[in-house]
Amino acid sequence: MDDRYANRLRFSMAHELGHYVLHPAVFGQFPSGSIQEWIAFMRDIPEKEYSFLEYHAYEFAGRFLVPPEALRREFEATLLLAEQNGMPRDQLQSDAHLQYLAKPISRTFAVSSSVIERRLAKEKLWPLA
């Protein structure tokens, strides 16, 4: 296994765990036969319902790997460090600033920066008020 993909794999596993925990009735109907039966089962799920299931699993994975309160603490610590390095909080507004802040936080939680960026938005921590 290549370490470059470890964060992606962790998120994917958490996402699938989310399906298992949140949607047992739906996924309990999976056919236990061939791959072709599984593909047909997945293809037959209406788009609206499929999107609903996927959204929940992504939210589960994000909250499981990046708990909201721990994210708040890490974000606040990162903002303080940025201020100490000459980046006043009230000037942190751009996408580039978000990427700069998300990078060290992503290492703390062993997820990608894009996961942190999404979690900051979901938890209404970004954009800064």
N, C-alpha and C positions, 0 to 999 in steps of 0.2 A: 504494500500500500504506500502511496506517495503522500508524504506529510502535507503537501500543498493542498490536498483535498480533504484534510481532516475536519476542518470547520464545516465545509459543505456536507460532508457525510454525517456529522453530528446533528446538523439542522435537519437533514432529510430523515434521520432516524427519529428525532423528536417529532417531526411532522407525522410520520407514520404511526408513532405512539399515540399522537393526538387522535388520529382516526380510530384506533383501537379503543381508546378511552371514551371518546365522545360519540362515536357512531357504531356501537356494537350491533344494533338492530339492522343497519344497512349492510355492513360488511360481514355480518353473520350469514348473509344470504349468498356470499360468494360461492360459486360452484367449486367443488373440490376436484374437479376433473382436469381437463387439459388447459394448456395456456390459451388455446383458441376460445374455450368456453369463458375464461376469465376476461379476455379481450372483448368478447361479445357482451358480457355482463357490463363492463365499464362503458362500452360504446352506447349501450341502451339507457344509461342514466341521463335524463334530460339535462340540458346545459345549465338551466337555472339551479337545479338541485345540486349538480356537480360543483358549480361555483360556490354554492352555500357550504358544502362539505369541505371544499378546499380552503375557503376563507377561515373556517373554524380551526382546521388543522394547522394552518399557518399561524394563527393567533395563539393556539396552544403551544406550538413550538417556540415562538418568540417569547412568550411569558414563562415557559418552562426553563429555557436557557438563559433568559435575561429577565429575572424577576423585577417588577416595577420599582420596588423600594430600593433594591440594590442598584438599579440603573440610576435612580435619582441621586443616590450618594456618590456614585462614580462620576456622574455628569457634573455635579457640584464641585467635586474635587478637581476635575479636569478644567472647569471654568476658572477656578481659583488659580490653578497653575498657569493657565493662559494669561490671566491678569498679571500674575507675577512676572511673566515674560513679556510684558508690554502690550498685551492685546486687551484693551478695556472691554468689559462685558457689553456695554451699550453699543459697541462698534461691531460686534459679531452678528452678522446678518446674512451673509451670502452662502451659497451652496459650497463654496470653497472653505468657508469657516466651518460649516457643518462637517465636511469631510475631514478637516484638520482635527476637530474635536472627537469625531467618532473613531478615528484610528486607534488611539491608545485604549479607549473603552472596549473596543472590539477584542483586543488582546486579553483584557481582564476576563471576559466572558467566553473566550475561544469561539467567537462567531465572526462572520464577515463584517466589515464596516457598513455595508448596506443594511444588514440586519439592525445594527445599532441606529442608523439613520431612521429607519422605519419605526423602531421602538420609541425613539425620542419624539417623533411626530405623533405616534399613537398615544403616548402618555402626556401629550401636550407640553412637552419640555422644550420643543423647538417648533417654530421660531421663538426666540427669546422675547418675552413681553417687555 
